[in-house]
């Protein structure tokens, strides 16, 4: 049962991440005025990162209970920690850089966020394929 729960949670996270990347984000920035899209994104991302952090931590706990290999468990634990890092440390600094009109800092922090998120997505997909 535990391995199935782990894979279900990982697959759900992949679905959320891909849907946001290909459907939600492009729509937000094309359908809403800039001030509205900025306000929406500020409210959305902390919830996005927190939810994915919790579900990834749950997947790691299920993997541990199911006796998953240490590489998979470490990958899930690392991804959960990165989601919480993004939620509680990185996102506030991105917002502060935007508020303070520090374009270079904003761009750098934003790309760190995007890079971390894409790395997590690749890890999740790898875990799904590795599980067979």
N, C-alpha and C positions, 0 to 999 in steps of 0.2 A: 504494500500500500504506500509506504513512504516514498519509494522512487517515483511512483506515478504522481503523487502530490507535488514532488519537486519538479518534475517535468511539466506538469500542468501550470504551476506558478511561473516557471521560466517562459513557457509558450505564451501565457497571458501577458507577461511583461514585454515580450517581443511584439505581440500584437498592438499593445498600447504605444510602444515606442515608434513602430513603423507607421501606425495610423496618425500619430501626432506629426511625424516628419513629413509624410506625403499628403495628408489631407488637412489637418487642422492649421498648422503653421502657415502654409501658403494662403489659405482662405482668410485667416485673421488679417494678414498684412495687405490683402487685396480688397477685402470687403469692408474693412473698417477704416475710419479716418486715423491718422497716425496717433493722435492723443488717446483715442479709444483703444487702439490695438496695444499701445504701450501700457495702458492701465490694465487691460485684460492679461497681458503676459506677466505683469508683476504679481497678479493674484494667482495665476495659473501655475507658474513654475515651482513655487514652494510646495504646493499641493502635489504636483507631478513627481517631484523628487522625493518627497516624504512618502507618498503612497508606494512608489517603486522601491524605496528603501525598506519599507515594512514588508512588502511581498517578497523581496529578495532575501531578507532576513528569515522570513518564514520558510522559504525554499531551502535556505542553508540549514535551518533547524530540522526540516524534514529529511534533508540529505544526511545530516549527522545521525538522526534516528534510524535511517535506513542503511547506514554503513557505507555511504558513498566514499569513493576514493578521496584521498587528501587533496589532490589537485583540484577536483571539482568542488569540494567543500571550501578550499581556499579561494577559488575563483568567485564563488557565490558570496562568501564573507567579504572579500575585497570589493566586489560590486556594491554590496549593501552599504559598506562604509563610504564608498565614493558617492553614492546617492545622498547619504546624510551630510557628507562634506559639501556637496553641491547645494543642498537645501539650506544648511545653517551657516556656511562660511562663504561659499563662492557667490551665490545669488545676491546676498546683501551687498557684497563688494561691487558686483556688476551694476546694481541699481545705484549705488553711491557714485560710481564713476560716471554714470549717465546723468545723475542729478547735478554733479559738480562740473559737467561739461568737459570731462577728461576723455576725449575721443580715443586717444591712443590706448589708455588703460582699459576703457570700455571694450574696445575691439579685441585687445589681447585676452582679457578675462572671458569675453564672450566665446572666443575661439577655443580657449581652454575648456569651457563648459561643453561646447559642441564636440570637441575631440574626446573628452571623457565619456560623453553620452554615446558616441559612435563606437568607442572601444568597448563599452559595456554591452552594446547591442551585438557586436561581433562575438564577444565572449559567450553571451547567451545562445546565439546561434550555434557556436562551436559546441557548447554543452548539449544542446539538443541533438546534434548530429553524432556526438560521441556516445550518447546514450543509446543510439540505434533506433 
